[in-house]
């Protein structure tokens, strides 16, 4: 495993005790504010020494309180990207980037700078000052500065929190490129499900200072028992699908996956490419028979895999479509009326217009 983290720490009446391992890619620490996510990141960075802990990155021990190992902050080779870019206002973009390499001559080589500039699409910004940049542009520069320090791990603490939806849409493709093209593990803090669904390779769900679920992002998001703990509003699952083609006449894109084919509003993609599609649980309807004379284009044969805790009026149901798991949110009354049980056959119905462009991202094939 690329990451091996175990730590415990107490702040007054609040205690955090987390332990998890994760492979390459983006490991998302996900949960509500105040659950201890930033504490974990700060411990990895060396900004906080936990009461007890062990932190290993690619086999390098950064902390082991039992063995008396605590690598100093300046020797940990950690790149940290905060919510705000924290760029130096008196330096232009090129100078800000090179500041990250000032203690690492190899990272400051022209080839390294060119690679980072190309990866983040910021060549046209090099001569500008931070005050003239948009929020998304500032964050890309901040990421570049962190990368040029040649870190062994990149820490990102809610890097999109201060951005509006347009700026988030601008920067998400660059974060996908970081995940897919660099061999640097990324520890990513977020409490926003759409970000996590689009970016995360591994999801570590934290509640009240404890890990309540962790594993491959698609599995965790499709687990009906994950969201009662973390909040149900944005519950949903990830579908990995391949672009079949586009119908420009009616503005639709056709996708294929192991459970069948679905249609979404048109998005620019080359046929044959694979994408991650986030589908919200509240946008899926379950039926015992395929409906007729309906406007819904996506009607998928499914089997009930798991039923979540039945508390209140709603319940989350995980259904298997081919090799994919989808999460559906229905009422307890509907669950009883349809007599849905584990193993029952049904149909998952999804409106095409329910899939938003921001919920479609590039599939990280190397991490599958």
N, C-alpha and C positions, 0 to 999 in steps of 0.2 A: 504493500500500500504506500502511496505517495505521502499521505498525511496520517499521523498517529498522534492524536491529541487526547489527553486526559488531565483534567485539572479541577481543583476545588478551591473555593475562596468565599469568605464571608464579609459582607458589608453590613454591619449592624444587624438588623433583623432579617436581611436577605442573604441567602446562601446560594451559590452556584456550584453544581457538581455535574460536570459533563464528561463524556468519554465517547469518542468515535474514531473510526478510520475511514479513509476515502482514497480512491484511485486518482489518476490524472484527470484533468479537466477543471470545471468550476464546481467547487463545493459551496453550496448556498446554506448559510445559517439563517433559518427562517423562523419568524415568530413575531409576536406583538412587541411593541416598545416596552423596554424595561425588563425583558426576560433574561438578559445576560449575554446577548450576541456580541456586543462591542467589547465586553469584558474578555471574551475568548480571543478576539482579534488583537486586543491590546496585550494580552499575555503572549501571543505568538510574536508580536513585535518587540516584546521586552519592555514595554511601557508600564506593565503591571507585573509584579511577581506574586503569583498565587500562593496561598498557604501550602498547597501541595499540588504537584503536577509533573507531567512528562510531555514534552513536545518534540516530535521528530518530523523532519521534512526531507523527503528523499533519502532517508537513512541518516541524515545529519541531526544529532541531538542538540537542540537549542536549550532545553531545560530538562533537568531531572533532579527534583528536590531530594529524592532519596539518595542519589549518588553525589549530591553537592555540586551539580553542574548548572551553571546559569550564564550562558554566553552573553556578553555585553551587547547592548543595542547596536552599537556601531559595527559589531562583528557578525551580526546575524544575517546580513545581506537580505533585508526585507524591503520590498517596495510597498508604500502605503498611499492609497488614494482616498481622501476624505470626502465628505458630502460637498464641501466647498473646495474649489480647485487650489486655493492657497498659492497662487502664482505670485512671483515678485513683480509688482507693478512697474518698477523702474527698468526692468529688463524686457527685451523683446522675446518673442517665442523661441527663436534659436538659442538665445542666451539662457532662457529658463530651462530648455531641454538639456543643454550642456551642463547646467548646474548639477543635474542628477548624475553626471559622469565625472565630476571633478575629482572624486576619490577612487575612480576606477578607470585608469587610462585606456584599457582595452575597450570599455564600453563607449569611450569618447571618440573612437576611431571613426573616420568619415563613413565607412561601410555600415557601422552600427547605427549611426545617426540616420543615414539614408534609409535603412531598413525600417526603422521605427517611424520615420516620417511617411514612408509609403504605406505602411501597415495601417496607420491612423488617418491617412488622407489629409495631412496638414501642411503640405509643401507650400501652398499659397498663403500660409499664415506666418511664415518664418520671420518676416520683417516687422510684424505688427506687435503692438503692446497689448497686454491683457485687457486693458480698459476698452479696447475696440472689439473684443471678441464676444460672441454669444455664449450662453451658459454651456451648451453642448461642445463648442469649440474649446472653451477653457478646460473642460473635463478631459477632452482628448489630449490636450497639451500636458495636463497633470499626469495622465496615464503614461504618456511618452517619457516624461521626466523620470517617473518611477522605473520604467523599463530600462532606461539608459544607465541606471545604477547597477545593472546586471544582477537583479535579485534572484534568490533561489525560490522565493514565493512572493506572489502579489496579493496584498490585502486591500479589499475594497469595501469601505464602510458606507453603505447606502449612497453610492456615487450618483444616482439619478434622483435623489430625494428633492433636490432644489430646482429641478427642471420641470418645465411644463410638458404637456403631451407631445407637442411638435418636436421639442428638443430631445425628448426621450426616444422618439422614433428615429431621430437623426443619429443618435449614438449607439443604439442597440446593435446595428450591424457590425460596428467596430468591435464591440465586446464579443460578438460571436466569432469574429476573426481571431481575437486574442485566444479564445478557447480552442479554436480548431487549428491554428497555425503555430502556436508557441508551445514549447515543452516546459512551461512554467505553471505549477499548480496555482490556482486562484481561490482564495477564501473570500466569499462574497456575502456581505450582510444585507438582508432585505426583509421587509414585512409586506411586500407587494407580490401577490401570487402571479400576475401576468409576467413580471420580470423573471421570476424563478422558473416558471414553466418554459419560458423561451430560452433561458440561458443555462440552467443548472444541469450538470452531469449527475451530481449527487446532492441529495437534499437532507439536511439535518434540521428537523423540526424541534424547536426548543420552547418550553413553556415553564414559567416559574423556576428558571435556573436548572431545568432538567431536560435531557434529551428524551422526547416522547416517541420519536420515530426517526429512523434514518435509513438510507439506502438509495438505489437508483431513483432519480426524480420521477420518472413515469410511474414506478411502482408505488411510491409514497403518495403521489397526488391522486392515484386511482383507489387508494385505500379508504373505504367509507368511514373508518374510525379515526382518520387523521384530523379532519376539520372540526368535529365537535370541540376539540381541545383548543384549536387555534383560531376559530372563527369561521363561519360558513359562507359569508357573503360572496367570496370569490372562488369557492370550491370548483374544481374542474380537473380535467385529465389531459394527457398529452397523446396525440395520435401521430405516429410516424407514417407519412404517406409520400408517394411518388407522383409527380405531375404527369398526367396522361396527355393533356393538351388544353387548348383554350378555344372557346367559342366567342369570337369577338362580336358576333351578331347580337347575342343577348348578354354579353359581359360576364360570362361564367368561366371558371377554371375547373377542370375535372381532375380528381386525385384518386389514386388507387392505393389500397392497403390490404393487409391479409384478410380483412373481414368484408371486403367489397369495394365499392366506389362511392365517392361523395362529390358533391358540387359545392363550390364556394364562389363568392364574388371574385371577379378577375383580379389576379395579382401577377406582377411581372416575374416570370420564372421560366427557365428553359425546360421543355419536356424531357423527362428522364431524371431530373434532379429530385432529391429527397428533402423533405421539409418536416419540421415539427409544427403541429397544429394544435393549439390549445382550444379545448371545447369546454365551456362552462357547464356545470352540472344542471343548472336551472334551465338550460336551453335544450335538454334532452327529455323527450316524452317516451314512456314505455307503454307498449300495447301487446295484447295477447295474439292479435292477428294483424297482418299488414293492412293499413287503412286504404280505402279507395276514395277517389275524387277528393284528394287533398292537395293543398298547395306545397306541402313539404316534399322536397326532392330527394332527401336522404332517408331511406328506410332500410335499416340494417338488421339482419337476423342476429339474435344474441342469446346468451345463456346467463342467467343470474349466477354470479360468482360469490358475492358476499353482501350481506345486509348490515348496515351500520346500526349503532345504538338507537333505539326507538324512544326518544325523549322529546316531548312537545309535539307539534303538529306535523313536523317534517322528518324525513328519513333519507339518508343517502344509500343508494344501491349501486354496487359495482357489477357491471355486466361485461361478459367476454364476447368480443366480436372478432372472429378469427383468432389471431394471437394477441390482439390488443384488448386492453381493459379500459372501459369508459365509465365515468361516474355520472349517475343520474340522480336528480333531486326530485322526490315526489312526496305527497302527503301520506301519512300513516293510513288514512282512510283509503287511499288508492291502493296501497300495499295490501290491505286486507281485502278490498273488493276484488282485486285481480288475483288474490291468493298467491302472491309471488313468494317463492322459497328458493333456497340455494339449489341450483341445478335446473330450475324451471326455464323453459324456452319462452322467448318473447321477441319483441322487435323494438329497437331503439330508433326513435324518429328525431331528426335534427333539421331545423330550418336552415337553409343555405345562408340567409342573411344574418344568422346569429354568429357566424364566424367573421371576426373583425380582422383587418389587415395586420394590426399590431400583434395579433395572436398567432401569426405565422412567421416562423423563423427557420433558419438554416439548420439542418440536422447534422450533428457532430458525429460523422461516421466513424472516426478514429476512436471515439469514446463508447461506441455501442457494444 
